[in-house]
Amino acid sequence: MAREAAGIRALGLSLDLVISSPLVRAHQTAEIVAKAQDPPVRLVQDGRVGPGFGPQQLTAIIGEHRRAAALMFVGHEPDFSETIGLVTGGGRVTMKKGALACVELDDPGSAHGTLVWLIPARVLER
């Protein structure tokens, strides 16, 4: 995960906030990513990112963090793949462990957007 976090940093993403599931492995992953950014990014743990995460939870969490333009969510499968698919119009998306996706929402208050990119873990590690 440290190599992937370095890959995320190398992409030059301007993250404002990392929001993590409270489950141990997801939270540990989120900590690695948040600390590896330059400067380190604030990390928030939110139970709604745990199992059962979906478009409703996504819009509620985004609504609570309106000042943040770029949020990273660290959670679980199959919830993330299904949520991305629903938010982007019903397409089939597969988020493998350690993958990174960028979804731009049409409006911060809506659960409709565009999948801009999806990077597998093996690419981030390189």
C-alpha positions as CSV (number, residue, x, y, z in Angstrom):
1,M,0.0,0.0,0.0
2,A,2.9,2.3,0.6
3,R,4.0,2.0,-3.1
4,E,0.4,2.7,-4.1
5,A,0.2,5.7,-1.9
6,A,3.4,7.0,-3.5
7,G,1.8,6.5,-6.9
8,I,-1.2,8.5,-5.8
9,R,1.1,11.3,-4.6
10,A,3.0,11.1,-7.9
11,L,-0.3,11.7,-9.8
12,G,-0.4,15.1,-8.2
13,L,-4.0,14.7,-6.9
14,S,-5.0,17.6,-4.7
15,L,-6.9,15.7,-2.0
16,D,-8.7,17.8,0.6
17,L,-9.9,14.9,2.8
18,V,-9.8,11.1,3.0
19,I,-12.9,9.5,4.4
20,S,-12.5,5.9,5.6
21,S,-14.6,3.0,6.7
22,P,-14.1,2.3,10.4
23,L,-13.2,-1.3,9.7
24,V,-9.6,-1.9,10.6
25,R,-8.0,-2.8,7.2
26,A,-9.7,0.0,5.3
27,H,-8.8,2.5,8.0
28,Q,-5.2,1.4,8.0
29,T,-5.1,1.8,4.2
30,A,-6.6,5.3,4.5
31,E,-4.0,6.3,7.1
32,I,-1.1,5.2,4.7
33,V,-2.6,7.2,1.8
34,A,-3.4,10.3,3.9
35,K,0.1,10.4,5.5
36,A,1.9,9.9,2.2
37,Q,0.4,13.0,0.6
38,D,2.4,16.2,0.5
39,P,1.3,17.8,2.7
40,P,-0.5,15.0,4.6
41,V,-4.3,15.0,4.2
42,R,-6.8,15.0,7.0
43,L,-8.4,11.6,7.6
44,V,-12.0,11.1,8.9
45,Q,-13.5,7.8,9.9
46,D,-17.2,7.5,9.0
47,G,-19.4,4.4,9.6
48,R,-21.4,5.1,6.5
49,V,-18.4,4.2,4.3
50,G,-18.6,0.7,5.8
51,P,-20.5,-2.3,4.4
52,G,-23.8,-1.0,2.9
53,F,-22.2,2.1,1.4
54,G,-24.2,3.4,-1.6
55,P,-25.3,6.6,-3.4
56,Q,-27.4,7.8,-0.4
57,Q,-24.5,7.6,2.0
58,L,-22.2,9.2,-0.6
59,T,-24.4,12.3,-1.1
60,A,-25.0,12.6,2.6
61,I,-21.2,12.5,3.4
62,I,-20.4,14.9,0.5
63,G,-23.1,17.3,1.8
64,E,-21.4,17.4,5.2
65,H,-18.0,18.2,3.7
66,R,-19.0,20.9,1.2
67,R,-15.8,22.9,1.6
68,A,-13.8,19.9,0.3
69,A,-13.5,19.8,-3.5
70,A,-11.6,16.5,-3.7
71,L,-12.6,13.7,-1.4
72,M,-11.1,10.2,-1.3
73,F,-13.2,7.3,0.1
74,V,-11.6,4.1,1.3
75,G,-14.1,1.3,1.8
76,H,-15.2,-2.1,0.7
77,E,-16.4,-4.2,-2.2
78,P,-18.8,-4.9,-3.7
79,D,-20.2,-1.6,-2.4
80,F,-17.7,0.7,-4.2
81,S,-18.1,-1.0,-7.6
82,E,-21.9,-1.0,-7.4
83,T,-22.0,2.7,-6.2
84,I,-19.7,3.9,-9.0
85,G,-21.8,2.0,-11.5
86,L,-25.0,3.5,-10.2
87,V,-23.6,7.0,-9.9
88,T,-22.2,6.9,-13.5
89,G,-25.4,5.7,-15.2
90,G,-25.7,2.0,-14.5
91,G,-22.4,0.7,-16.0
92,R,-20.5,-2.3,-14.7
93,V,-17.4,-1.3,-12.8
94,T,-15.1,-3.6,-11.0
95,M,-12.9,-2.1,-8.2
96,K,-10.2,-4.6,-7.4
97,K,-8.4,-4.3,-4.1
98,G,-6.2,-1.2,-4.0
99,A,-7.7,0.3,-7.2
100,L,-8.3,4.0,-7.5
101,A,-11.2,5.6,-9.3
102,C,-12.0,9.2,-10.1
103,V,-15.7,10.2,-10.3
104,E,-16.7,13.7,-11.0
105,L,-20.2,14.5,-9.8
106,D,-22.5,16.7,-11.9
107,D,-23.5,18.6,-8.8
108,P,-22.1,18.1,-5.3
109,G,-25.7,17.4,-4.0
110,S,-26.5,14.7,-6.6
111,A,-25.6,11.1,-7.1
112,H,-25.0,11.4,-10.8
113,G,-21.6,11.8,-12.4
114,T,-18.9,10.6,-14.8
115,L,-16.2,8.0,-14.3
116,V,-13.1,10.0,-15.3
117,W,-10.6,7.2,-14.8
118,L,-10.0,3.8,-13.0
119,I,-6.5,2.8,-12.2
120,P,-5.7,-0.8,-11.0
121,A,-3.4,-1.3,-8.0
122,R,-0.6,-2.8,-10.1
123,V,-0.4,0.4,-12.2
124,L,-0.3,2.6,-9.0
125,E,2.5,0.5,-7.6
126,R,4.7,1.2,-10.6
